[in-house]
Amino acid sequence: MPQTQDAEKTEYDFVVVSNRLPVDRVVGSNGRATWTRSPGGLVTALEPVMREADGAWVGWAGQPNLELPPFQNEGIHIVPVALNDYDIENFYEGFSNDTLWPLYHDVIAPPGYHRVWWESYVAVNQRFADAAAAASAKDAVVWVQDYQLQLVPKMLRQVRPDLTIGFFNHIPFPPYGIYSQLPWRAEIVNGLLGADVIGFQRVQDAANFSTAVRRLTSFTTRNPAIEVAVQGQPTRRVVARAFPISIDAKSFEELAREPRIQERAREIRAGLGNPRTVMLGVDRLDYTKGIGHRLKAFGELLAEGSVDVEDVTLVQVASPSRERVEAYMHLRDEIELTVGRINGDFGTMSHTAISYHHQGYPRDEMVALYLAADILLVTALRDGMNLVAKEYVASRFDEDGVLVLSEFTGASDELKRALLVNPHDIDGLKETILQAIAMPRRERAQRMRSLRRRVLENDVVRWSGNFLQTLEQARAGRYDRISPVTLPEELEWTIDRRWAN
């Protein structure tokens, strides 16, 4: 992919700030580094806006001690932020992933509260804020992404009050009884309130945040608005509401319709011994995903004789995640021991109970897996959204397949025709799996048609458009002393073209 230095322009009208850049650095065997576009819905959603608005993306390149100048990649201006080994250990692996991640996921694993982690979090957030401020033109729109950068909105507003700032939290926001454990709870809330619009995955997440604001500040909250009144400054209206994220649904369906993908799906089933039912789990190897609950339920069904290993196979894809964090190392050992025990107890010479894969796969292979699977099991204990569920639905253009979906995912708010389960209820989970296996073709088609309508209509482009329109409305009415303004012409054209009602 082409990369060029961009020495002339340094300020942009639209800036995205995220922990990671939208490109990955790949070093070839010849020692030459190139950049490839990162997979994921966020990049897909924002890429057309970035191009039309001539925008910039601020983020970390994913490798330690990598000092890089700004550059262009396929029409997007890239502004790298460097992290050293200390930052990765304390800001990223420490406070972000061993404090905030477990806390925000209902303390499924105990969070660690260490002052040195917090100090690193503040310092790195300031570095991102400084980079974003330097990259932003006057009156620019800045969209900050996710829990690693919750202090950036306030830091930006302090130095650049002209900016319109949005923030989107891709993970849950916990109830106040849980959130209140955080020693720096007020600092985080006030950091987020530097934004004009704060987006969450679920209505309940937005309500939880508003409760935290009421408990920790004197600001007035009138759902979805929060009146931020700071001495010496004009009162600002902050909008905090749900914007459920989605996927590039059309691209998944287009892939699924390709003959080579369908042939690969048939090969996958044949490689599994052509069982009557293929169940699939696709997750990062994370304690929030309920992989152990899924395995326990399947193991008990096999032990009881409710399902037979010759007829039913579970394919579990568990992509590596945060492998240097101790809790994740223990989780991997636990999952792999469980898989080995179940396979040892119930496998035959021709059929394996669980086909386990501790690796990630490219999109083509994942779509083939979705087509090969009769049932997708999403048993997360807590999940902001769970886009795998939507990917499965988008791929099933044949209107077949059954989605078993945890009620503790954000996706369950939208995908109500899935079979909803409480993954903590192992007996209930077992009954739902049996229901999915026995479901008649007609009912499968009815449910899948309903699910597909929802996913195809509410795709990732609509999500980003809704957020940006709300952000523009917030900017236009932010202060009485500011007359209404519009987005940069190119960005306004993109919104009008793609998302106008």
N, C-alpha and C positions, 0 to 999 in steps of 0.2 A: 504494500500500500504506500502511496506517496506521502512523504513527509517533507515539509519545507520550513525553513526558518521564517519567522514573521517579524522582521525587525522594525517595520514601519509603524504599524498600528499597535497600540498598547492599552487602549481603553475601549470598552464595548458597551452597547446598550442593553444587552441581555447576558447575564452571567449565571451559570450553574455552579454550585459548590457542593462537592460530595467527598466522602473519605477517599474513594477510588476514582481514578480517571476513567473515561469511557473507552480507553484503549489499553492493551496489554503489551509490555515490552518483551520481545522474543529475540534471543541471541542465537544466531545460526552457528553451524559447525565452522564456518569461516571467521567467526568472531564478530560478524557484523550484526548490529541491532536493528530490528524493524519493529513496527507497531501494527497490531491487529485489533480490530474492533472487538470490544468485550461483548459477550452475549448478555441478554437481559432486556426486560421490557422498558426499563427507564431510558436506556440509550435509544431504543426504537422510538419511544414516545417523543423524546426531545430533539432527536436528530433533525427533523424537518424544521422545527422552530429555530434551532441553532443556526442552520444554514441560511434561512430567510432573514433572520435578524442579525446575521453576521456576529454570532455570539461566541462567548468564551466559556470553557469548562475548567474549573479550578479543582485540583485533586492530587492525591498521592499516586505515584506510579507503581506501587505495590512491592517495591524492593528497597531495602535499607541503604542509606548513605548514597543515594542517587541524586546528584545535583544536576538538574537539566534546565536549559533555557526554554522559554516558551517556543512553541512550534505549531505548525498547522498539520492536520491530518484529515484528508478528504473533506476539506471545507470547514472544519471546526478548529477554532483556535484553542490550543491546549496550554494551560498554565500549570506546570508541575509544582507541587509543594513537597519538599524533602522531609523525610523522617529518618532519624538515625536508630541504631539498635536500642538505645535507651527509650526513645519515644515508642517504639513498637512494643517493648516489654511493658511499659507502664501506662501509656495512653491507650494503645490498641488492645493488647492482650490483657492488660490489667483493668483499668477503669471501664473501658468500653465493653469488654467481653467477659470480665469476671466480676464486675460490679453492676453495670446498667443492664446487661443482657439478662442475667438471672433475676434481677429485681423486677424488671419490666415484664418478665414472663412468670409472674406470680410465685417467685421464689421456689421454682421446681428444684433448683439447686441453690445452695446458700451463697449469697453474694459476699464478696470480700470488700471491706471498707478500709482503705489504706490512704493516709494523707499524701504519701509520695505519689500514688496513682492520681489522686485528684489534682495535685500540683502540676503533674505532667499533662493532664487533660486540659487544664486552664491554659497552659503554655502553648500546646499544639492548637487549640481552638483559636488562640490569638494569632498564631502564624497563618492559619487559614483565613481569618478575618482580614489580616493585613494584606494578604495576596488578593483577596476578593475586592477590597477597597481600592487597591492599586489598579486592578483590571477594569473597574467600573467607570463608565463615563458619567457625566452629570445627569442626574435624574434616571439612572439606569434601573432596570428590574433585576433583582438578584434572588435566585431560588436555591435555598440551602436544603440539603437532603440528609435526614436520618440522625439517629441517636448519638453518633460519634461527635456531632458538631452542634450540640444544643446551646452552647454559649455564643456561637457566632452571630446570631441575629442582634443581640444587644451590643456586642463589641462593634459590629458594623454600624449600628445606628449612632453610637457615641461619636464616631469619627466621620460618618457620612449620613447626616440626617436627611439629605436630599434623596436617598435611595428608597425604592419600594422593595420590601423584603418579604419573601415567602419562606415558609419552612414546612417540610413534610416529614412526618414520623412514620417510617415503614414498619415499625414493630408496635406491639400494644403499648398503651399507657396505663399503668396499674391503678387500682383503687387506692384511695388516700391511705387506708389502713396499712397497705403495703408500701406505698411510695414514701410515707412518713418516716420509714426506717433510714432513709438516705440522709446522712449528716449534712449534705450540701443541697437539700431539697429546695430551699428558697432560692439559692443561686441558679439552679437549673430552670426553675419556673420563670424567674426574672430574665434569664438569658433568652428563653423562648419568646417572652413577651416583647422582645425587641422587634419581632416580625409584625407585619401588617396582617398576614393570613397564616394560620397554623393549621395544617391538614393532618387528619388522622384516618386510620383505616375503617374504624367502626364508630357508630354514634356513641357507644358506651365509652370508648377511649376519649372522645371529645368531652363527654360529661365528666369523666374522671379528672381530666386536666382542669376543667372549670372548677371542680370541687377543690382541687389543690390550690388554685388561685384564690378562692374565697378563704381557705384556711390559712394561707401563708401571706396574703397581702390585704390591703384595704381597698382594692379596686372593685368597682361595681361590675357584676356579671349579669348580662341579660342575654341568654342563649339566642344566637351563637356569638354575641358581641361581648367584649370585655373592654371597659373604659379604663385606660391606663393613664392615670393622673400623677405626674411626677412634678415636684415643686420646681418652678422656674421654667417649665416646658409646657407647650400646648397639650391639652388632653388628646390622646390618640385612641381611636377605636380599632381594636384588634379582633379579627374574626377567627374563631376556633371551631371547626366543624369537620364532619367526615367527608372524605373524598376517596371512596374505595378504589384501590388501584386494580388494574387489569393487565391483559397481555395483548400482544399483536396477534389477535385471533385469526385473522385472515391468512397470515403466513403459515400458521400451523395447519390450517385446513388445506392450503395449497400443497404443502409438503405431503400430507397424508394422501392426497389424490394422485401422487406420482406413482406409476407402476413399479419403479424400483423400490420404493418404500414399502409398498404392499407386498412385494416379493420378499423383502427382508423380514417383514412381519411373519410371513409363512415359514421362513427359515428359522426364526426364533422359536416358534411353536414346535417345529419338527425337532429342533435341537433339545427341547425339553421333553421329548418323547410323545408329543401330540396328546397331552392330557385333555380331558374333557373341559376343564376349567383352569385358566391361568389367572392368578391374582397377582397384582403388582403393587409394590410400595416404592416410592421415589422420594428420597429425603437427603438433606445434609445429615451427616452423622452428628446429631445434636440431641441433647436430653429433652428438648421441648417437643420433639417430633413423635413421641409415643411409640417408637419402634419396638421396644421391649414389650409393651402391652399387646401389640399386634402379634408378635411371635408367641407370647404366652397363650393368647386366644387360639391361634392356629395349632399350637402344640397340643392343647387340651382337646380340640376337635379331633385330631388324629388319634390321641390316646383313647378317647371315648368310642372311636369307630364311627363318628358322625360324618367324617370325610375319609376318603381312602387316598393314599399317596399315589396310586396308579391313576386316579381321576383328577386330583387337584394339586397344583404346584404353586408355590409362592415365589415370585421373583422379587428380591429385595435389592434395590440400588441404594447404597449409602455412601454418598460422595464424601471425601475427606474434608474435615472442617476443624480449624483451630487446633491442630495436632500438637502444639506445644503447651496448650492449656491442660492442666492436670485432670480436670473433670472430664475432658473429652478423651484423654488417654484411657481412663478407667472405663468410660462408656464403651469404647471400642472393644476392650477386652471382654466386657460383660456380654455385648451383643454377639461377638464371634463365638464365645463359649456356648451361648444359648443355641445359635445356629448349628454348631457342631453336635451338640447333644441331641437336638431334634432330628437332624439328619442321621445320626448314628442309631437312634431308636427306631426310626420309621422308614428310612430309605431302603430301596431295593436295588438290585443289580441294574435295573433299567430305568428307575425313576428316583429322583432326589426330591425330598420334601421341599427344601428351600434352596433356590439358586441365588447365592449371595455374592454381591459385587461391591467391593470397597473402592470405587473409582467413579469418576464422572464420565459422561458420554456426550458426544456432539449432538446437536439438535436432530439431525437426520436419524440417528440411532434411537433417540428418545421417542420420536414420533412413531417409528416402527414398533417400539415397545408398547406404546399406547394402543396401537392398532391390534397388537398381538394379545393384549390383556382383556379378558372378559370383565374383570373387576379391578378398580383402583381403590386401594385402601389408604385413606388419609386419616390417621388416628392421632393427630397432634394434640398434646395436652394444652398448648397455648400457642397461637399463631396469629400474627397480625393479619395476614390474608390467606396465604397458601396458593401460589400461582400454579403449582403442579395440577391441582384439581381443575383449574380453568384450561390448562394446556391439554389435559386428557379430553375434556368436553369439546374443545375446539377441533381436536384431531379426529373425533368420531363423526365424520361426515356420513358414515353408514347408519347413523342413528341407532347404534348398538352399544353395549357396554353398560356397566352399573358403577356409579360413583358412591362409595361408602365414605362419608365425610364427618369428621369430628365437629360437634356443635361448638367447640372452643376455637374454631378458626373464623377469621373474618369472612371467608368465602361462604360460610353457612348462612350468613345474613342474606346473601343473594341467591345461592343455589339451593333453594328449598325443596326442589324435587329430587335431590340426592337422598340416600338413606342416611339420616343423621344419627349419630351415635355419641354416647358418653364413653370415651376410651377407658375411663377408670372402672367402668362397669364391665368386667370381663365376660360375665354371663350374657349381658345385653349385646356386647360386641360379637360374641359367638353366634347368638341368634340372628343378628343382622347379616353376618357372613353367610349363614345358611339360607337366609331369605334371598340374598343376592345371587347365590348359586342356583337356587330353584326358580328365580323370577322368569315368568313367561316372556317370550320374545315381544309380544304386543305391549306389555307393560314397560319393558326396557326401552322400546322405541318411544312411547309416550313421554316417559321421564326425560330421555335424552333430548328429544325435540325441545322440550321446555327449557332445559339447561342450556342448550345451544343458542336459543333465542336470546337468553340473558347475556351470555358471554360475547356473542357476536355483536349485539347492540351496544353493550357497554365495554368497549375495548380500551386499550391503553391510550389511544389518541384522544378519545372522548374524555378520559380521566385528566390528562394533562391540559386539555382545552378548558374543562370546567374549572380547574384550579387557577389557570392563568386569567380566565375571565373574572373570577372572584377577586384575584389579586389586583386586576386593573380597576375594578369597582371600588376596592378599598383605597387605592391610590387616589382616585378621582375625588373621594369624599373624606380624605384623611383629616385635613384641617380646613377650617373655614377660610383661612388666609391664603390657601392655595387654590387657584382656579382649576377647574377640571382640565385634565390633560389626557392625551391618548398614548397608546403604546407606540414605539417606533414604527414607522410605516410598514416595514417588512414584516414585523411581528404581528401587527394588526391585520395585515393581509392574510397571514397564515391562519390566525384564529378565525377570521371571517370565512375563509375558504373551507376550513376543515370542521369547525365546531359551532358556527352560528346556528341558532335555533330557527 
